[in-house]
Amino acid sequence: MDKNYLKAIVFSLLILLFYPVLLKWFYPNQAQTARVDAPAPVTDSPIQGEAPPSADENSYLKQAVKPVTVPFENQHYRIEFSTIGGTVTRLFYKGEQGRESLTQTEFFSAPVGEAGIFGVNMAGEVADLTHTPFKLNRRGRAGREVFEFTYELPAQYEVTKTFTPNPDKPALDLSVRIRNLAGEERRFPLTIMYGMNHEKDFQKNYGFFDAVAYNGKIKTANIGKLKKKGFAAPDNLLWAGMIKKYFALLVKPEWKIETGKARADEQVMRGEIGMASLVIPAGGEDTRHFLIYAGPQRYETLRGFGCDFEKVFSRGFLGNFKTILLAILKFFYGFTHNFGWALVLLTLLIKLVFAPLTHVSYANMKKMQIIQPKMKAIQEHYKNDPQKQQRELMELYRRNKVNPVMGCLPMLIQIPIFIAMFRLLPEAIELHGAPFVGWITDLSAPDRLITFRASLPLLGWNSLNILPILMALSQLWYQKIMPQQPGASPEQANIMNFMPLFFGFICYNMPSGLTLYWTLQNLFSIIQQVFINRIAIVLHHEDQ
């Protein structure tokens, strides 16, 4: 093995170890248990919070107000609306049809004493309305109701917030209408608040909580940053929101956003987006509309809104590559109806695509073996002149049409694919709960054959996972049948023998889809190498 090959291995290790710190050794999380609420009866009569004791707004806001909570349910959501702030105090996504238990989640449940989400903050000339009691008028038939919240400060202004849940998509439309009741023109700042709860199993999903902002490019801030110093969104925002494993909550106004920020505490991530102030003449009114998406990070669903929501799924390093791999997987799934077998076909396709390169690499290695004596002679002759030695070696490579990098090129090309798979398998909701065969019941989770009663000391493993073991053994087998690099030292050979064990260790609790992919790569590579070796033997006999 030459130094370039060893450097490639070290480079691969660094990527695997620090990308990014293995996302805190993520594991899939079980879907949260739904709290069952009976659908509320439909009414056309207004519902009202406690009336203000006086016309003075500031004194009113200081009063203790008991909220009135009204439940709503359709095919996508269970929602609880509150008259305090005209907000949503609970937002539960019921999941995709046929996969409810795997794809449902609670986006938000207001902690005791805290405000709901989608409140209006008009701080400035007027007050913060997130804790103000609104009147509620609920109209429409079951599952297609419209919730209209109204707050009026006499002789000052009136704010009407209207929530319209979309019956066909996991989304809500929110309109905010402001009437100027004063006798003069006024400016009304407008900020919309949103938020998301942390998952119950927070530590295992730490790397999946982010605030997102989009201005033509996706900007993100993880929850660690949100807790420490918050997140100030970039200029010219088009939409913003928050994401967690498999799911996204996004808010898009019809106008560009002037300001955006987010923060997090131990229970909730909260964010806000501010629009340009509405300048409304005396007796006039103005309305702003917002699209609220709260659902899965499914590429086709997000793209269907036509406002680049799908960029959430393809964000980050090699994000577009991840999207392409998922598209190919879903194409094969259309034939196999099993994502495990689709992964087998994808792996085979990748091997076939890179087969010519592998053959070229093998031929290059054979040439390197042939010129090895000449290389040693040059190294010995110019051992005191490294620069001259390097020039002579390069000339030797040129004359014999040898590229010393070609030996490790196939492995280097595989790294982006591996990283993309590393990101795809735990993030794509299509693969959540997707079985393969036998004990492999979820490609987004480790392939637990046996669960231990207690975790193993030092290692922390609480189950017997078969695929990482098969992956390490197959990789070791592959190394044994690979031709040795010219000039490989015993130390380098020992390092290579240790590598499969090392990779098996760091991949032990990774998604089974990832270890399945790597194991399949090894097995297909073994078959290919056996075939190449047999051809080489035949050609060698013919030459003799």
Order of alpha helices (4+ residues) and beta strands (2+ residues): alpha-beta-alpha-beta-beta-beta-alpha-beta-beta-beta-beta-beta-beta-beta-beta-beta-alpha-beta-beta-beta-beta-beta-beta-alpha-alpha-alpha-alpha-alpha-alpha-beta-beta-alpha-alpha-alpha
